[in-house]
Amino acid sequence: MPLQPQDSPLGAFLKALREEKIDCILIGAMAAIEQGAPLMTVDYDFWVSLPERQYIRLFTIVRRQGGTIRARTLYELSDGTQVNVIFEPDGLRSFDAEWKSSRWGELESIPVKVLPLRRVITSKRAANREKDLAVLPILERTLRLAKRLKQRSSGVRKAVRPRKLRNPHELD
């Protein structure tokens, strides 16, 4: 029987969330990076569909996997990967509404919902923290470039209206 590759701590964490029926959406800088933003970050931010009073369920998952609780919403997995869980992110609609507009991505071979870049921008703007405001120009530029690439790949171009000529001699 061939050996099965062991899950990374992040993959194991995501699998455990799924087993516990806790839906999550990747948000923040890592969601932006997953969509091409040239940023750096040290942690993964996950919006969890869980009442905040049930945070102990997350503690149990992290401890069971050999991780450390750094704060109520900040965990360090067994390999040092940092994970933030967010119960109510700034500037976003309900979890269900954002879930529907999020696309499926993959982290450590585990399917995960990823907040669209335009919504990451909305959330960072609403958070109004200095570090979030500082990256907005980069995120907005990345979004503009992504839209242009999408237009080019789909063949969509802005329609250019020909100028009406008042008399035939205007062509000279």
N, C-alpha and C positions, 0 to 999 in steps of 0.2 A: 504494500500500500504506500503510495507516494506521500511524502510529508506535506502537510498543509502549511502555507506561510502563516505565521502568527500575526495577528492584527497589531498595528501600531497603537500606542496608547490613545491617540486621537480617534482612530478608527474604532477601537474598543469602546470609547466613551460614546461615540455616535450610535454604535450598535446597542449599547445599554439604554440609551435614551429611547430608541425605537422599541426595544423589548419592554420598557416601562410605559410605552404608549405616550411618550412626551415628544410632541412635534417641536421642531426648531427650525429657525431660518438663520442662515449666516448673514450677518449685517456688519456694518462698520468698514474699517480699512481693508480687512481681508476679503470682504465681498467685493470691494472696489478693485483690489488686486486681481481677483479671479476674473474680472471683466476688463483687464488690461491697464488699469491705472498704475503708473510707475511710482508706487509708494513702498515704504517699508514699515513693518509693524512687528511686534513681538508676541501678539496674542490673537486669539480667535474670539470674536464676539458672536454669541448665539442668543437670539431672542427665543425664549422658551414659552410654549403654550402651557403654562402652569401657574396656578395662583401663587403669589409670593409666599404665602403662609405655608406652602408645601415645599419650601427650599430644602428641607431635610432629606427629601428624596434624592436630590442632587448630591448632597453630602455623602449619602450612602453609596451612590454609584462611584464617586471619586475615591472614597476610602477603600471600597471593595477592590478597586483596581490599583491600589498602592499609591494613590495621589495624595496631595496635601491641600487642605483648605487654608487659603491665605486670607480670605475675607468672605463675608456672606455670599458674595457674587463672583469672587476671584478664586480660581483653582489652579493648582499646578499638577499636571499629570505626572505619571511615574518617570517620564523621560525629560521633564522640565518644561514641556509645552504648557503655555499659559492659556487658560480658557476663562472668559468672562461670560456670565449668563446675565441676560437682561430680561426683566419682567415687563417693563413699560418704557420702550425707547421714546425719545423725544421726536415729536413732529410726524409720527406715522399714524396710519389708520388702525383699525382693529387687526389683531393677528390674522383672523380669517380673511379679511380683505387683502392684506399684504401677502398672505400665503398664495392666494389665487393669482396674483400678478407676478409672483416670484417664479423663476425658472429653476429647473432641476440642474444641479451640477454634481460634482463628485469630489469628495475629500477622502484620501486614503482608501479609495475603492468603495466608498460608502455613498450612496445617493443622498444629497442634501439640497434643500431649497436655498437659493441665493437671492437676496434682495436686489432688485434692479438698480443699476447705478444712479438713475435719476432719483430714486427713493432714498438711496444712501446720502445723496447730496441734500435732499430735503431734511433728513434726520440730523445731519451734521450742522446744517444751518440753524435748525431749531434748538439744538443743544447749546449753541452759542459759546462754546468753550474756545479759548484761544487756539488750542491745537487743532480743533476741527475747522475753525475759520481759516487757518493757515493753509489747509490742503484744498479748500474749495476751488481755487483757480485751476489746480491740477486736475481735479475731478471733473470740473466743467469742460475743460479742454479735452479730456479723454472722452467724455460723452459726445462732444461735437465731432471729434474724429471718428468715433464709432458710428455715428449717424451718417457721416459722409461715406464711410466704407460700405455701410449697408446700402445706401442709395446707389453707389457705383456697382455693387455686386448684383443688385436687382434691376439695374438699367434705368432706374428712375432719375430723371433730370428735371430741374425746374423748367417750366415752359417759358420760352422767351417769345414775347409778342413782337411781331414786326412793327416797325414804326410806320404810321400812316403818312403817306406823302400828300402834300397839299397840291402840288402841281408836278408834272413830269420833269421839270427842269431841276428839281431838288437833288437829283441823283448826281449832278456834276460836282 
